[in-house]
Amino acid sequence: MESMLNKLKSTVTKVTADVTSAVMGNPVTREFDVGRHIASGGNGLAWKIFNGTKKSTKQEVAVFVFDKKLIDKYQKFEKDQIIDSLKRGVQQLTRLRHPRLLTVQHPLEESRDCLAFCTEPVFASLANVLGNWENLPPSISPDIKDYKLYDVETKYGLLQVSEGLSFLHSSVKMVHGNVTPENIILNKSGAWKIMGFDFCVSSTNPSEQEPKFPCKEWDPNLPSLCLPNPEYLAPEYILSVSCETASDMYSLGTVMYAVFNKGKPIFEVNKQDIYKSFSRQLDQLSRLGSSSLTNIPEEVREHVKLLLNVTPTVRPDADQMTKIPFFDDVGAVTLQYFDTLFQRDNLQKSQFFKGLPKVLPKLPKRVIVQRILPCLTSEFVNPDMVPFVLPNVLLIAEECTKEEYVKLILPELGPVFKQQEPIQILLIFLQKMDLLLTKTPPDEIKNSVLPMVYRALEAPSIQIQELCLNIIPTFANLIDYPSMKNALIPRIKNACLQTSSLAVRVNSLVCLGKILEYLDKWFVLDDILPFLQQIPSKEPAVLMGILGIYKCTFTHKKLGITKEQLAGKVLPHLIPLSIENNLNLNQFNSFISVIKEMLSRLESEHKTKLEQLHIMQEQQKSLDIGNSMNASEEIKVTNVGNQASLTLEEKQKLAKEQEQAQKLKSQQPLKPQVHKPVAPVKQTKDLTDTLMDNMSSLTSLSVSTPKLSTSSTFTSVPSAGLGMMFSTPIDNTKRNLTNGLNANMGFQTSGFNMPVNTNQNFFSSTSTPGVTKMTLGAPSTLPNFSALSVPPAGVKQTQQRPTDMSALNNLFGPQKPKVSMNQLSQQKPNQWLNQFVPPQGSPVMGSSVMGTQVNMMGQSAFGMQGNPFFSPQNFAQPPTTMTSSSSASNDLKDLFG
């Protein structure tokens, strides 16, 4: 890296030193900045050519510098001769003004070290282009090194030289005297210009018909810079010491030969013995055949042969050469027309510019950029010509690189972007908008190109608006998002709402539909879709445009419409539009198809959401259970840690609880499952034996045998009550009766399977209307209550031995204290019986307490008359009715002893 920097530094330093040493102190440097050494030209390529700019105007120029160090080897008088010759040539060039002559911008200035003058910008001399790099910097520019002349450049260049000679010969009455590749300069545009008038000869009788040109004899003792180049000099200069305009034509022939032979002249001259060389050359010219001119194009070969003729009068003059068919090439004629464009009127120009797009593809890019483009852009100052010139300029821009476009074309287009008249300018730009947005830098797009599009959308011309709306989608992907969102879309919406043209309104909707994919989803939902509801007209084309935007938004992968928008805004807007009377069948079907798709998606999305919500709730429940288990486990572990030690049983219990909690954690989340209801299996349990055993136990615990009143009855609690209860009015003064039953004890009737458990519902069949579910507050360790049954009629009751009453004791919930049978028997009769007395007004069944004749299953029993669930056929035990109250009393006597 350092070596490259050092090399670059040394190169810059050397170039700067060369410039400084050559131009330092020259008056030219007061007005011009001298740049890089780019080429060489003039007689013997003695002039160094530098880039330069004028300080006041920054105008680009070429600075020709002759360094006097080149002639240090000569004597003083020789130096003076060389300087005088160089000065004469520059002064003569300065006086002459013609498009085919090099234009001098600043006259010759002399200093102690150099001569210098300024001209129009220059690329190189023809000699440099043909490979003669004398007096060039060591690092030759690749532009010169790799430069290749195109056929059209060669043809038109030679034509330009011929035109320049025609001007000198016919108008100025002057012979150039040294037409060589060194004195033909290619300017920055590629035009060939004549310079090097060091040895020009003017006519002595310009007013007469035939001018006479004096000629000096060849002096081999003079310095080479004081003599013309003998390789391009006509034979008569040396052999007969005469010159005329035909002598320049011979030089033109030798130049043409060199151009087609890579810079090699037709003859090499020995300057030490020039007379002998020219005599031999004269013999060769007299026998010149076509074999010597094989590299010259056939269509011009004969003309070159004529130019090289020994006899001057046989050679074509300059005016005749400009008219030969070789120069009738389309490219050469086109370039020639451009050079004379300032002489044409607008009608001629417009016709020429219309046909130019057919010619441009046939021309090399370098010729187009260097020669044609500057001529075209110069016409932008003429508004009437802009619609004819602009398509050609944009056609050239397509072939240019982005750098060339920015450097050469964009600066010229800036003022045209702002022109509003004629209207065709806007149309042309709109048609080439993709080109402009592709190659124009972002800042210029924002400042110049997009404002032009905005003006088109707001233009009063409907045709301009329609064209703009049709073209916008083709380059929408090239517009930056903020400009589209904040500037372009609002103008499209205004054009749709404010126009009176149906075509503009429809095209606005179509344009919006096509550029939806470049917009943000939420911008579409919040800005574009609400705008559709503001459109006032209901024409079928407008309605289909609205439907198209909805459908594009709905079906596009990046956009989409939320179900809230569908349900709340889109469908309420679309459904009324679908039944507009203006729609035909196909249009209606299109509306209905889109509406159905929206409804289908709305249904599926919301259903999926609800299902997911349900699953989440179930998972949350399982997580809550797990968290509670973890909390209890942590508490237990904390308690365990606080205790000094645990027994083996406690440790086993703790381990089981931890294992159970771990199983709950590992369970899959609960999912809803559909279960088909299974009809309950009707089973009839015989409660006779159990009832007999329990009653025997009660009897054995009784203190005395009281007599019951003959009017004892059962009462039925209404169906709306808490449970099935019984109460018997008994003579309190006669006996102290206890049976160990809870006042709220429920009976399981025949046909029910009722295991007692937490939250157990009595009469749990779901098909039983009118029956209230009863919940027992029993502890979790409550065992199933033994079934009771009524013995069939005719079966004699037998007294059983006393049984364990722990099962009955467990029927008492935590809300009632457990009472032993002895404590219960010591209570007062009224205290015990009051637990079974029903509320006042409750219906009373006419049956005994525990007799075999109790009407338990009648349709009116427990206040359930008419309930189908409790119909007699649902129970296996057939009911029996009581015959008299005395039989019930006898049965009680038997039961209680």
Beta strands, then each sheet from edge to edge (+ up, - down):
strand 1: 32-41
strand 2: 47-54
strand 3: 60-67
strand 4: 104-110
strand 5: 114-119
strand 6: 122-125
strand 7: 174-175
strand 8: 184-187
strand 9: 192-194
strand 10: 201-202
strand 11: 714-715
strand 12: 761-762
strand 13: 774-775
strand 14: 844-845
sheet 1: 1+ 2- 3+ 5- 4+
sheet 2: 6+ 8- 9+
sheet 3: 7+ 10-
sheet 4: 11+ 14-
sheet 5: 12+ 13-
end
